[in-house]
Amino acid sequence: MAVQYDVSAMELIRLFGCDKPASGALWEVKMPALLEEFLRLAKDQPLFETSDFWSGGPYFFYEDIEERIEDDEEYWEENPEEYEEDEYYQMSKIPREQWREHMPDYLQIGSDYGVGCVTYGIRETDLEKEDPPVYVWNEANSLKDWRVLTDSLSVFLGGIVCDILSGMNYPTAKSVLEKDAWMFKELMHFDLLAQRQIELSSMKKYPSFYGVEVFYRVCVDVEAKTLYLVRDDKELLVIQHA
């Protein structure tokens, strides 16, 4: 048994059948090669149906701001004094080409599937980086209040895929993969890891975006088509092809 500990998000989704990248010029946005490759593998894949990652493609935060301004302008015209503290109103008074002097733009790549009030993105000035940090913004906060979520895109994508496979919030992965003869086994002990000489501490660690301080450890046996996914060092999920 050859266990691979340092497993990437790309390798995980390829294991589960997302191995035919979409071709052609799909997005006009310049983005890191890592993100584009992942998007091409994830595009139109049912595995991502309920995920926090936009497999259909990204777009910029400024586009949302412009759309909101267009929607609210008629209300502002009636009683402008009531909206002086509204950030969208304030942005509407600044020429579009000067927005970067007041706040950076972000390439938005996902949001929380259930509510949609939290958005994930890459700062525009970081798009030239090979593996840039990923930021998070909550719509209840200031437009400028984006904070670092993960230090790298690769870690963010790994967490996204682990959230999908864990089935913690949505059973999408199980319903999709069981149709392709994948079997799911949940265990509350790690005896199986010991039997197969898998070291828990050596497994790749990824964050979860389904809860504060929730995390995963993951490794795969590619030849046996088996994934070992540990959540919070308490529960083991084994996904194996029949």
N, C-alpha and C positions, 0 to 999 in steps of 0.2 A: 504494500500500500504506500503510495507516494503522496503525502499530504502537502498541499501548498498553503503556507501560512500567510504570506504577503500577497493577498488577493485584492485586486482593484475592483471598482464598480463595473468597469468595462468587462472584466473577466467574469464577473458574476452574472451579468445579463446575457453574455454570450453562452454561458453554461445552460441557461434556461431558454435558449432558442432565439434570442435577439441577436442574430449573427449575420443578418443580411442588411447592410447599411443602405439607406435611401440614397439615391443618386441625383445628380443634377444640381442646379443653382437654386437652393430652397430658401435661403435667407440672404438678404442684402446686407445684413449687419456683420461687421468685422468682429470676430470673436476668437478666443483662444482655441487652438486646434483640438485640445482635449474636450472642450465643450461641444464643438461642432461634430467630432467623431461620436461622442456619446449621443447627441441629438439624432444623428443619422441612424444609429442603432435602435433608439427608443421610439422614433417616429411611427405613429399609428399602431403601436404595440399595446394590446389590451392589458398587459401587465401593469401599465402606467395609468390606467383609467382613473384610479382614485388616489394617485400619488400627489405629493406636494411639488413635483417637478413638472414643468410645462413641456411635455414631449412634442407639442406642436410648434414650439419655437419661442424665442424671447422677443421682447420689445422694450423700448426705453421708458423710464419714469417720466420724463418730460412730456411724453405723449399722453399719459394719464392726466397730468396737470393741465395740459391744453384742452383736453376733452372736458374736464371738470369746469374749467373757466367758461367754455362755450355753453355748458349746461346751466350755469348759474348767473350768467351776465344779465339776463332779463330781470332777475330778482334784485341784483345790485343796483340797477338803474332806477328802480322804484324808491329804494331807501338806502342810498350808498353809505350814509353815516352809521347804519347798523352793522356794516360789514368791515369796518376799518381794521378790526383785529383779525379778520379772516385771512389766513395765509394765501389762499387761492386768490382772493381779492387783491392782496398786496402784490402777488406775482403778476397779476393781470396789468398792473400799472408799470411794469418793467418790460422794456423791449425784449423779445425772445432771445435775441443774440447776446443779451447781457445777463441772462439767468446764471451762467456759470460763475459770474462774479459774486453771486449770492449763495449758491449751493451747487454741489456737483450733481451730474446726472448718473443714473445707474441702469445697467442692462438687466431688466427683470427676468428671472429664469424660473420662478415658481412662487407658489403661495399655499397657505394651509388649505387643504381641499375642503374641509368641513365648513368653515365660516368665511374664509377669504379675506380676513382682516390683517393678516401678516404676509408680507411679501419678501422674497429673497432676491438678491441681485448682486451684480459685480460693478464696482465703480468704473465709470467710463475710462478714467485715466489709468486703470489697471488692466484694460483689455489687451494690452500688448504683452502682458506677462504670461509665461507658460502655464503657471498654476496659481492664479490670483486668489486672494481672500474672497470670501462670500459674506455679504452684509445682510442684515435683516431690518425691516421697518414695519412698525405697527401703525395702522391708520389712525389710531387714537392719539398718536404723538405728532410732534412737529414734523413738517416736510423735510427738515434738515436732520432729523434724529434717526439716522441710519447707524447701526453699530455692527462691529465685526461679529459674525456668528461662528465661522470656522476660518482658520488661517490659510486654508487652501481649498480650491474647487474640488480636488480629488477626494478630500475628506468629506466634503458636503455630499458629493455624488454617492460615495460609499454609504453614508448614513441614510440617504434617500432610498437606496436599493435595499438596505437591511430593513428599513421601516416597511417597505413593500412586502418583502419575503416573510417578515415576522408575523404578519396578519394581526398585529396588536389592535389596530383601529378598524381595518377593513379586511374581509376575507378574499379580496380580489385575487391574490397570488394563488391561493389554494384552488379557487374555482377555475382559474385559467389553466394552471399547470396540471391539475389532476386529469384534465381532458387529454393531456399529452403523456399520460402514464407516469407522472411523478407522484410519489407517496410521501405523506407528511406524518412524522411521529414526534410527539411532544413528550418530554421527560422532565421530571423534577429532580433528577440526580444526574451525576456525571460518570456513572459506571461505564457507559459505552465508550466515553473518551479514554478512560484508563485502559479498557480492553484493547482498544485500537492504538494505544500508545500515542495519543494526541495530547500535547501539552497546552493546557488552558492559557498559561501566561504567554505562550508564543503566538497565539491566535491574533489576527489583525483586529485592532480595536477601532470602532466607529461610533459616532454619537447618534442618538435618536432625536428626531424633532417632534416626537409625540409626547414628550414629557421632560421636565427639568432633571438634568443629571442622569437620564436614562441612557444606557450605552449597550453596545453589542461587542461580541468577539466572534470572529468568523474564520473558517478555513474550509478548503475543499479538497476532495479526492477526485481529480478530473477523470482518471481512468475508470473509477467506479461510479462516476456521475453522482456524487454525494456531497451535499452541503451540510456543514455543522455550524449552527448559529446559536450562540449563547447570549441570553439577555440578562443584564445586571448580575452576572455570575450566579444566577439562581435557576434559570430554566434553559433547557437544551431543546432546540428544534432540529430534527434531522430531515432533510429533504433528499430523497433518493429516487433515481429513475428505476422503474420496474424492469 
